[in-house]
Amino acid sequence: MKFLNNKLFMWFASLGVLAGLVGLWQVAAQMQLISPVFFPAPTRSFESLWDQMGSADFWIAFRATLTRMALGFVVASLAGVALGAAIGLSPRLRAYIEPSLELIRPLPASAMVPVFVLLVGLNDRMIVTAIAFSSLWPVLLNTVHGFKTIEPRLVEVARILHLSRLELIWKIALPNAMPDIFAGLRLALTVSLILAVVAEMLAGTVGLGQNITLAARSFRSADLYAGIIVLGAVGYLSNVLMERAERHLLRWRTA
């Protein structure tokens, strides 16, 4: 009961902080420290968001962005876990590949978008490819770390029990790596949203990124901030869903 009360208190406290930030935003806008053309009040932004939600164009753009984000994230997750497991379980493979990974990993994701435009074309495949490439690294590197840090005593136990290679991976290596994998997945989910918006801005394709760009170019600041609010909500809900999946799949850690 005490835990529930604490949890409820924290929820109301976090809601209060959010309300306070919106209140500060409203006060700053009313004081006109920055021109209302560039810094609208939250009331204007939420009114704009409400109006947009009544338009079919908004939902078409919303669905396009989420679809690209989800496809890129899924591709990056599957490839990152598979490659990370292979590299993490093989010291020789790590010695060969890790230097190259460290060379490619720091490449700015947005700088790679023009490269993908040349290679794939100006279409949805290009955006999904850019998202997958950028989201791959958190999953891959965290998976490598999770698989290469298996407790040696557990490996010895597996040998004593005559576990096969597949059983060692499934029963020992994978559970050991799961916390690291989920840490990478949560980061990759954020990166996938960022790249979906950036790629849409650069490519000019239908999506929330294009809506924000068009609003900025036409000085529709309320529409611009409304788009940012939507992106914040999408990022928050995505993270909440990932946290719940992690708690469910890793419930053995707290049991």
Long-range contacts (C-beta under 8 A, 24 or more apart in sequence): 36-221, 37-219, 37-221, 38-219, 38-221, 39-221, 40-221, 40-222, 40-225, 42-225, 44-222, 45-222, 45-225, 45-226, 45-229, 46-226, 46-229, 47-222, 48-220, 48-222, 48-223, 48-225, 48-226, 49-226, 49-229, 49-230, 52-223, 52-226, 58-211, 60-206, 61-206, 61-207, 61-208, 61-210, 61-211, 62-208, 62-230, 64-200, 64-205, 64-206, 64-207, 65-196, 65-197, 65-200, 65-207, 65-208, 65-209, 65-234, 66-234, 68-124, 68-127, 68-128, 68-131, 68-196, 68-199, 68-200, 68-207, 69-131, 69-192, 69-193, 69-196, 70-192, 71-128, 71-131, 71-132, 72-127, 72-128, 72-129, 72-130, 72-131, 72-132, 72-134, 72-135, 72-192, 72-195, 72-196, 73-131, 73-132, 73-135, 73-188, 73-189, 73-192, 75-128, 75-132, 76-131, 76-132, 76-133, 76-134, 76-135, 76-136, 76-139, 76-188, 76-192, 77-135, 77-139, 77-185, 77-188, 79-132, 79-136, 79-139, 79-140, 80-135, 80-136, 80-137, 80-138, 80-139, 80-140, 80-143, 80-184, 80-188, 81-139, 81-143, 81-181, 83-140, 83-143, 84-139, 84-140, 84-141, 84-142, 84-143, 84-144, 84-146, 84-147, 84-181, 85-143, 85-147, 85-169, 85-173, 85-174, 85-177, 87-140, 87-144, 87-147, 88-143, 88-144, 88-145, 88-146, 88-147, 88-148, 88-173, 88-177, 89-147, 89-148, 89-169, 89-173, 91-148, 94-144, 94-148, 98-144, 101-140, 101-141, 105-137, 105-141, 109-133, 109-134, 109-191, 109-194, 109-195, 109-198, 110-195, 110-198, 110-202, 113-198, 113-199, 113-202, 113-203, 114-202, 117-202, 117-203, 122-203, 122-205, 123-205, 124-205, 126-199, 126-203, 127-195, 127-196, 127-199, 127-200, 127-203, 127-205, 130-195, 130-199, 131-191, 131-192, 131-195, 131-196, 131-199, 134-191, 134-192, 134-194, 134-195, 135-188, 135-189, 135-191, 135-192, 135-195, 136-188, 138-183, 138-184, 138-185, 138-187, 138-188, 138-191, 139-181, 139-184, 139-185, 139-188, 140-184, 141-184, 142-180, 142-181, 142-183, 142-184, 142-187, 143-177, 143-180, 143-181, 143-184, 145-177, 145-180, 146-176, 146-177, 146-178, 146-179, 146-180, 146-181, 147-173, 147-176, 147-177, 149-176, 149-180, 150-176, 151-176, 175-252, 178-249, 178-250, 179-250, 179-253, 182-242, 182-245, 182-246, 182-249, 182-250, 185-242, 186-239, 186-242, 186-243, 186-246, 189-238, 189-239, 189-242, 190-235, 190-238, 190-239, 193-231, 193-234, 193-235, 193-238, 197-231
